[in-house]
Amino acid sequence: MEKNLLPTEGPASASRGLSRRDFVTKSVLLGASVAVAPALLAARSETPHTHPNGRDQSSPTTKPVMQTRKLGALSVSELGAGCMSISANYGQPADKKQGLQLLRTAYEQGVRFFDTAEVYGPYTNETLVSEALAPFRDQVVIASKFGFKIDGTTALDSRPEHIRKVVEESLKRLRTDHIDLYYQHRVDPTVPIEEVAGTIKDLIQQGKVLHFGLSEAGAGTIRRAHAVQPVSAVQSEYSFLERSPEHNGVLATCEELGIGFVPWGPLGMGYLTGTLDARTKLDPKTDLRAGFDRFTPAALAANRPVVDFLTQFAKKKNATSAQISLAWLLAQKPFIVPIPGTRNLAHLHENLGALQVTLTPADLQELATGFAHFRVQGGRMNPTQMQQVEL
């Protein structure tokens, strides 16, 4: 699937042929004066942004800054923003000022889909997102999640009474009267999914939630939930490196039922940027990846040929490996909306530069042929977390 090119200006074009490290260096030197102008990104689409309530949110004199895609009936920007890493799990939390600037810049550059959860922080990420997006709340889609106990354990809790309690708490932290997309963060095996879907259906009827989502759910669970309350989006890890949704029936089920698919970790949890290698030291106290099989020194080294392949391919497209990774995801299905996360402005601009990359059918075949030669080493997450994923 081909994508239209944007004008070749701004930091996205400056990244062509650069590694991520070079891109960041040049972005720092150029400074704010070379931020991607909304007018440039506006060249991508004439389709006005509409909020889930159907109101046209675009100015009569200002073109929208990015194309939209559908998650079920929910319209979102074709690239979203994963907000977790600003507050938790990928190192120490970012400074609040830095987080606010990042999220507001993402909005200025056309991002209208922001992904958070009560467990991120915990709680602090929802609060940050609410403060950052408050001036334009009605122009954005906010996704949040429920389903963990948040009691110092990793236990799950999707009992109806728990959902009703925590949605009120999330609404307060998000300073809003509705959550646009509310995901079950992990499937709770002790609560029938029909009860979960029925509870969300009630919340939708009350106007507290607008759309229902599932995270890391299997195909069978998706079907059962969808029969009670239409599922708008399914979120799972999916990237050029991690292909599980292609093989476990989830992508096919979403396509059949008209459900959107939201890849988290679209850059391989940072690995596909080329900035991590066997010498990388991750702090086990603040970085979840430190305990993941795929981030051991052995796996980081073993999977390096995948990154090298992407980097070499990216040079031919005047892009970076991160941009190719995101463009590849966007080219897979029209209902796929990646949510790359970052706390770094230069990385944000680099990620947006993926929208300038055109991947032809021949390019996609070359990428498929190249990947077929690799065998990815290491599991996705640690064993405890994988027990909460429906394979």
Secondary structure, 3 states (H helix, E strand, C coil): CCCCCCCCCHHHHHCCCCCHHHHHHHHHHHHHHHCCCHHHHHHHCCCCCECCCCCECCCCCCCCCCCEEEECCEEEECCCEECHHHHCCECCCCCHHHHHHHHHHHHHCCCCEEECCCCCCCCHHHHHHHHHHHHHHHHCEEEEEECECCCCCCCECCCHHHHHHHHHHHHHHHCCCCEEEEEECCCCCCCCHHHHHHHHHHHHHCCCEEEEEEECCCHHHHHHHHHHCCEEEEEEECCCCCCHHHHCCHHHHHHHHCCEEEEECCCCCCHHHCCCCCCCCCCCCCEHHHHCHHHCHHHHHHCHHHHHHHHHHHHHCCCCHHHHHHHHHHHHCCCECCCCECCCHHHHHHHHHHHHCCCCHHHHHHHHHHHCCCCCCCCCCCHHHHCCCCC
